Amino acid sequence: MSETIFRGLFDTQTASVISVADFMLCVGSALVIGFMIAAMYMYKAAYTKSFIVTLATLPAVVCVVIMMVNGNVGAGVAVAGAFSLVRFRSVPGTAKEIGVIFMAMGAGLIAGMGYLAYAFLFAVLIGMMNMLYAQIEFGEKKQGFLEKILHITIPEDLDYTDVFDDLFAQYTTKNKLVHVKTTNMGSLFKLTYFITFKEKNTEKSFIDELRCRNGNLEITISNQEMGITELM
């Protein structure tokens, strides 16, 4: 009686039906894998609780979807189309965040196909490699802490082409104007530069001198790797 409750309305006698025990085993394993992935991602990474909770439950969601498809090609195509219409969030993420999301989905897919041991092995191997790369300096730029993004607002009557050249020459080794935007009905310009400081601890004096040039309007300096909007 209990097994018939979980049968689909459109199941036939010849269709394979997932037992409740197998369903709970796969979903439970996917939840454990999700917890492991989330725990390993938190190692030396910036994160929020909402992202970690989503990461921990994502393998189970994918696992259930794959089990419900259960070899049905038509249903698989429909599910793929549905997922393609739903974005994870409207805000783009960093390469690391996108990578760990695909990792969680991959682990859930493997678990949903019934290969629980491979799902655990996959999660452990990729998670350990991510932790290893976070521990060592692999991929890090030397003196990357000197590379910044400068956002500065100036009035429309100020020619931005060379007004800051002397300050850039004094404080930076490299500078490049990458974006110009008008705002406030065209009365202001918002400029974005990629800059590399010559020395540490010179941001305050650099900003003070910039404020004298732009009429004390808004100035922002941030790390280049944080210059894009992240999943938070």
Backbone hydrogen bonds, N-H to C=O, Kabsch-Sander energy under -0.5 kcal/mol:
donor,donor_aa,acceptor,acceptor_aa,energy
5,I,1,M,-1.0
6,F,2,S,-0.7
6,F,3,E,-0.7
7,R,4,T,-1.2
11,D,8,G,-1.2
15,A,12,T,-0.6
23,F,19,S,-2.5
24,M,20,V,-2.7
25,L,21,A,-2.1
26,C,22,D,-2.5
27,V,23,F,-2.5
28,G,24,M,-2.6
29,S,25,L,-2.2
30,A,26,C,-2.4
31,L,27,V,-2.3
32,V,28,G,-2.1
33,I,29,S,-2.6
34,G,30,A,-2.6
35,F,31,L,-2.2
36,M,32,V,-2.2
37,I,33,I,-2.7
38,A,34,G,-2.5
39,A,35,F,-2.5
40,M,36,M,-2.4
41,Y,37,I,-2.2
42,M,38,A,-1.6
43,Y,40,M,-1.0
44,K,42,M,-0.7
45,A,42,M,-1.0
52,I,48,T,-2.1
53,V,49,K,-2.8
54,T,50,S,-2.0
55,L,51,F,-2.4
56,A,52,I,-2.1
57,T,53,V,-1.5
58,L,54,T,-1.7
61,V,57,T,-1.7
62,V,58,L,-2.4
63,C,59,P,-2.4
64,V,60,A,-2.3
65,V,61,V,-2.0
66,I,62,V,-2.5
67,M,63,C,-2.3
68,M,64,V,-2.4
69,V,65,V,-1.9
70,N,66,I,-2.3
72,N,69,V,-2.1
73,V,71,G,-0.8
76,G,72,N,-2.2
77,V,73,V,-2.3
78,A,74,G,-2.1
79,V,75,A,-2.6
80,A,76,G,-2.4
81,G,77,V,-2.2
82,A,78,A,-2.2
83,F,79,V,-2.6
84,S,80,A,-1.8
85,L,81,G,-0.8
85,L,82,A,-0.7
86,V,82,A,-0.6
86,V,83,F,-0.8
87,R,85,L,-0.6
98,I,94,T,-2.5
99,G,95,A,-2.3
100,V,96,K,-2.1
101,I,97,E,-1.8
102,F,98,I,-2.2
103,M,99,G,-2.0
104,A,100,V,-2.3
105,M,101,I,-2.4
106,G,102,F,-2.6
107,A,103,M,-2.4
108,G,104,A,-2.2
109,L,105,M,-2.3
110,I,106,G,-2.3
111,A,107,A,-2.3
112,G,108,G,-2.5
113,M,109,L,-1.3
114,G,111,A,-1.5
115,Y,110,I,-1.6
116,L,114,G,-1.6
119,A,115,Y,-2.0
120,F,116,L,-2.3
121,L,117,A,-2.6
122,F,118,Y,-2.9
123,A,119,A,-2.3
124,V,120,F,-2.6
125,L,121,L,-2.6
126,I,122,F,-2.4
127,G,123,A,-2.2
128,M,124,V,-2.6
129,M,125,L,-2.0
130,N,126,I,-2.2
131,M,127,G,-2.2
132,L,128,M,-2.3
133,Y,129,M,-2.6
134,A,130,N,-1.8
135,Q,131,M,-1.6
136,I,132,L,-2.3
140,E,137,E,-1.7
144,G,141,K,-1.6
146,L,143,Q,-1.7
147,E,144,G,-1.4
148,K,146,L,-0.6
148,K,195,I,-2.8
149,I,222,S,-3.3
150,L,193,Y,-2.7
151,H,149,I,-0.5
151,H,220,T,-3.5
152,I,150,L,-0.5
152,I,191,L,-2.3
153,T,218,E,-2.4
154,I,189,F,-2.5
156,E,187,S,-1.9
158,L,155,P,-1.6
159,D,157,D,-0.6
160,Y,158,L,-0.8
162,D,159,D,-0.6
163,V,159,D,-0.7
165,D,162,D,-1.0
168,F,164,F,-2.6
169,A,165,D,-2.3
170,Q,166,D,-1.4
171,Y,167,L,-2.4
172,T,168,F,-2.5
173,T,196,T,-3.0
174,K,196,T,-1.0
176,K,194,F,-1.7
178,V,176,K,-0.6
178,V,192,T,-2.8
179,H,192,T,-1.3
181,K,190,K,-2.0
183,T,188,L,-2.3
187,S,183,T,-0.5
187,S,184,N,-1.5
188,L,183,T,-1.9
189,F,154,I,-2.9
190,K,181,K,-3.7
191,L,152,I,-3.1
191,L,189,F,-0.6
192,T,179,H,-2.3
193,Y,150,L,-2.8
194,F,176,K,-2.5
195,I,148,K,-2.5
195,I,193,Y,-0.6
196,T,174,K,-2.2
197,F,146,L,-2.5
198,K,171,Y,-2.6
202,T,199,E,-0.5
206,F,202,T,-2.0
207,I,203,E,-2.9
208,D,204,K,-2.4
209,E,205,S,-1.9
210,L,206,F,-1.9
211,R,207,I,-2.4
212,C,208,D,-1.0
213,R,209,E,-0.8
213,R,210,L,-0.8
214,N,210,L,-2.2
215,G,211,R,-0.5
216,N,211,R,-2.1
217,L,214,N,-0.5
220,T,151,H,-3.2
222,S,149,I,-2.2
224,Q,147,E,-1.1
226,M,223,N,-1.0
227,G,224,Q,-1.3
232,M,230,E,-0.6
